[in-house]
Amino acid sequence: MKSWKGYTIFDLLLILTGVITISIISFVYDSPWYIIVNTLLGLFCVFTQAKGKILTQFIGVLWFCFYIVISYKQKFYGEAILYLTIMLPMYIYGIIHWLKNKDLKETNTVLVRSNLSKKEWLLAAICFIPLSIVIYFILKILNTSQLLISTLSFVSMLPAVYLLIRRCKWNQVAFLANDFIVPLLWIFLVIEGNTIFVTMCIYHIFQITYDIYGLIEWIKLEKKQKETTNEEELK
């Protein structure tokens, strides 16, 4: 219950709206249990992430496990392998890093960074650009469905997760860019007649909403933490 400290009535209404909508859509389109669990975990992960809660890292690890299984079932082999070998370890590292950098004044909340250093931005770019090219060819060799979209999905997700685990507030902007790419994977499946994936398509509408809200919340959280630090220095 301590993890819910700091949430407003608006926050609770926002997450409840998502949960109720996803539950109804899942029932209407007879989505299997693992898709329902995946989307609900996604909702809670993105929402707690929007609030800068350390809990999001733990939920994220579990969420990715379900996402990997679903990707594998739909023959998105490359996406399943890359999430297992790269994304999941990044989230596990995120748990360690966030626990070491939590806000002692707020329950289960991480200390927000305004930005990365120029050196870290440069190193990240140097790593991500060649890695993106390698990822494309790995997915191609694995004969991944929707090759181009799968590549863009993973490549856009990589910097978003990196900025998240590094506690940079701009992670929300990176996730927003990813929010408009990932749904295409599941929209094409729905067009082909797999209506059980309507749930995952609808889920991304809430993800976009939560990420926009998250950017606002992270900026407010950073400001609040700076004000607290300044007050302590004055004392």
Secondary structure, 3 states (H helix, E strand, C coil): CHHHCCCCHHHHHHHHHHHHHHHHHHHHCCCCHHHHHHHHHHHHHHHHHHCCECHHHHHHHHHHHHHHHHHHHCCCHHHHHHHHHHHHHHHHHHHHHHHHCECCCCCCEECCECCCCHHHHHHHHHHHHHHHHHHHHHHHHCCCCCHHHHHHHHHHHHHHHHHHHCCECCHHHHHHHHHCCHHHHHHHHHHCCCHHHHHHHHHHHHHHHHHHHHHHHHHHHHHHHHHHHHHHHHC
